[in-house]
Amino acid sequence: MAKTTVAFDSAGIPLVGDLYTPDSPAESPRPAIVVGHPGSGVKEQTAGLYAQRLAEKGFVTIAFDAAYQGESGGEPRGLEDPSHRVEDLKAAVSFLTTRGEVDTERIGALGICASGGYVLPAAASDHRIKAVGTVSAVDMARQFRLGADGAQDPAVFQDLLDAAARSRPTEARGEEPPVLALFPDTAEQARTLGGERGAEGFEYYRTPRARHVRSASFLTWSSIDRMATFDAFAPVPLIGRRPLLMVVGTRAVTARMSVEAFQRATGPKEIHWIDGAGHVDLYDRKQYVDHAVDILADFFADALSRAA
């Protein structure tokens, strides 16, 4: 398996990605998969892991940093713009269509966590994506509006929108606006503030387990009002007859979001539960990732062979 650093454009913003290609020779262009990273993640973390593992299964894959994040361009840094995140996925598909080793009629997309939400509207509106997979899918907008478990007091998001509104005039004056910190200082604080999901995220992103210097530690406040009206799941019926696979851990506090998206799908669909796995376990825990990769590889091999 070979890894190559590549760059491509997404609505005027340069993105940086890692392209993975299988070592084994091929007589014809291969099927390919775009892999999107979680919110606050970078391509060197779980997206890169899944891209590498799927390349070992015979696919050309690409993991890339979203606009405004990681090694990719865009200002201000730390902006989470749902519409642009969807555009980034489509731009990655466009990049793959320029590669001679890729069969342009056999391109799939895999989204992990936040990208599991973004990949759904991307596929819904881009027929070049022939099959869709998700792992621990999250609609970032729903998470901020309703909480990971759907039980958040609505007043919490209204307070966030107030803070976002206060930051806009600061930006307009050309001053450095305040930012929304994503992680507290300790694991104990993370658990107090965010329960199991908060503790899981802290352990993955803020400890040697997976910490990366370019992984986002904050969002701009303007990210919040951009997410306010976004709905990753509303376009799901437009995926139509293209196959959908959603991989979910039985312990994931976010599982309800995969279930909701799955229920909206009208074509061939499967939701695969991985026993004992939490939301973040599926990022890098070997016993769970091995299972997920095997299921995804079989799914994409079948779905993309039928798309040819």
N, C-alpha and C positions, 0 to 999 in steps of 0.2 A: 504494500500500500504506500503510495507516494503522496506527499503533502506539498502544495504550492501556494504561496501567498499571492492573492489576486486583488484587483481593484476594479470597481465598476460604478456607474452613476445611478443615483436614485433621486429623480426630480431635482437635479442640479447639485446634489450633495454627494461627494465621493465616499463610497463605502469600501471597507477592507474586509476580505474574507480569506478563509483557508479552503482550498479545493483539494479534495481527497479522491484519488483514483486507484483502482485495484491494480495489484502487481501482475496478475495473470493476464496473458494475451487475450485479445478479443478479435473475432473475425469481422465484427460489425459494431457500430456505435452502441453504447450501453444505455440502459435506463438510468435516470438521475433523480436525486432527491435534494431539495432545498431544506435546510434545517435551521429553524429560528430559535433564538435563545430566550430564556426567561427575563422578566423584568428585573433590572439591575445587573443581569448577567452579561458575560462577554463570550466570544466564540471559543476561548481557550477552556471554558468550563464544560457544562453538560452538553451544550450544543455540539462542541467539538468532539466530545466523547461519542455521542450517538452518530455523528457524521463519520468518524473513523471506523466505528464498529460496523456500520452499514456498508462502508466501502470495502471492508474485509469480506462482506457477503456478496460483492460483485457489482455494487452500484457506484456511479460517480456521485459524489456528494459535495455540498458546500455549506459551511457554517460561516456566518458573517456577523459583524457588529452593526447594530442598528444605527441609523442616523442620530447624531448628537451624543453618541455613546462609544465607549471603547476606542479603537483606533480609527473609527470612521469620522468623517467631518461633520460640520454643523454646529451652529451657535444659536442659543446658549447651550453650554454643556449640561447634561442631565435632563434635557427636555424629553418627556414621554408624550409623543404626539401619536395617538392611535391611528389617525388617517395616514400619517407618514410611515408608521410601522407596517401597515398593510402594503403601502407602495414599495417599501423596501423588499418585501417578499416577492412582489411581482418583478422588481428590478433584478433580483437574483435569478428568477426564472429566465428573464431576458438574457442575462449574462450566460446562463447555461446553453441557450440556443445558439450562441456564437462559438461554442466549443465543438470541434470535430469529433471528439470522443463520445459525445452525447447524442442519443436518439431524441430529437426534439418532439417526437410524438409520444414519448414515454417519460414524462417528467412528473414527479410527485412532490408533495410538500409535507413536512413534518414540523409541528410546532410544539414546544415544551413550555409549560406554565403559561405565561402571558402570550407567547407566540402561539400556543395552542388555541388561544382566543383569536388572535390576529389572522392565523392561517385560514380560518373559516370564511370570513368575508373576502379574503384574498382569492380563495378558490371559487367562492360563489360568483365573483365578478371577473374571473380570468379562466377561460376555458382551456388554456394551455396546461393548467394543472389537472392531471388526469386522475389522481387519487390523493386522498388527504388522511394523514395520521396525526394524532395528538397524544401527548403524554402529560398527565396532571394538568389538563387544560384549565385555564383561568381567563375570564374576561376581566381585565384590569379595571374597567369602568364599574362593573358590578361589585368588584371587591372594594373599591373605594366608596361606592354609594351604599352598599348593604353589608359589608364585612365579608370575610372569607366564608363564614358559616351562614350568612344571610340574616343574622339576628342583630345587626348593628342598629342602634338608635338613629333614626333619620337626622336628628339634630347634629350628629357628628359630621356628616358630610356638608350640612349647611354651614357649620363652623369652618370647614376646610375651604368652602367657596368664599366665605368672608375673607379669609387669609389670602386666597388667590386674588381677590379683587383689590386688596390693599397693596399687593405686590406690583400690579400693573402700572400705577402712576410712578412708582420708583423706576421701573424699566423705561417709561416714557421720558423721564428726566435724564436718562443716560447713566443713572447710578447703579451700583451693584445691588441687585435685589436679594432679599433673604431666600433661603432654600429650605426645603422640607427634608430633614434627615430621615433616612430609611431605617437606620439601626441605632439602638441605644448603646451605652458603653459596655454593658455586661450581659451575659446570658440570662442572669436572674431578672434584670430589667426587661429583657426581651420577652421572657415568659410572662411577667406581670402585665406588660402592655399588650402582648399579642397572643397569649396562650400558647398552645402546642405549635401552631404555625409560626409564631414569632420566634420561639426557641429553635425550631428546625432551621429557619432561615438564618438566624444568627450563627448557628453552628456551621452551616455550609459556607456562608459568605464572609464571615469575620474571624474564622479560625484557620489554622494551617490545613484543615481538611480540603478546602477549595479556594481559599482567599486568593484574589488576584489584584494587582495594583490598579488595573483599569476597570475593575468591576465598580459600578456606580454605588456611592454611599448616600446620595441625595437625589431628589428631583427638584426641578424648578417648580415654583408655585403655579406658574401658568400651565403646567401639566394637568393640574386638577380641573380647571375649567374646560380644558380641551377634552377631558374624559367625561365630563358631566353628562353629555347627551349621547355618547357613543354606545352602541349596542352590538357586540360581536356576534350575538346569536340570531338576531333578526334576519340576516340574509341566508341563514343555513339552508332553507328550502331551495334556494337557487343553485345549490350544489347538484341538485337533481339526481341523475342516475350514476354519477361518479361515486366510486366506493369511498366509504368513511370508516376508519377504525379509531376508536378512542380507548387509550390505555389508562387505567385508573387504579390507584392503590386502595385497598379496602379500608385502610385507616386514614385516608386523606380527608382533612377537614373541608377541602375544596371539592370533594367528589360530586356534590350537588350540581356544580356548574357543568361538568361533563354530562351528567344525566339530563339536565335541561337542554343542552345543545343536541344531544343524541335524540331526544324526543322530538325535536323540530326537524330532524333530517327525514327526507322522504324517499331516498334511494337506498341502495345496498348499504347496510350499516352493521357495525358490530361494536359492542362495548366489552372490553376485556378487563376483568378484575384481577389484580395481582394480590394474592392473599398476604396480609400482614404488612404491606407497604404503606407508609405515609406519603404525603405529597412530595417531600424533598428526598425521601429514600430513593425515588425513581430517578433522581439526578445522577447518582454515582454509586449507590450501594450495589456491589457486584452481583449478588444473588438476584436482585430485582432487575437490574439493568440487563443482565444476561437473558432473563425471561422476556423482558420487553423487546429487546433487539430481535430475538428469535421470532416473536409474534409479528413484529413490524416488517422484518425481512420477508417472511412468508406472504404477508399481506401485500406489500408493494410488488413482489415478484409476480404474484397472481394478477393483481389489479393492472399493473403496467404492461404485462404480457397481453392482456385482453384489450388494452388501449392501442396497441401497435397496429 
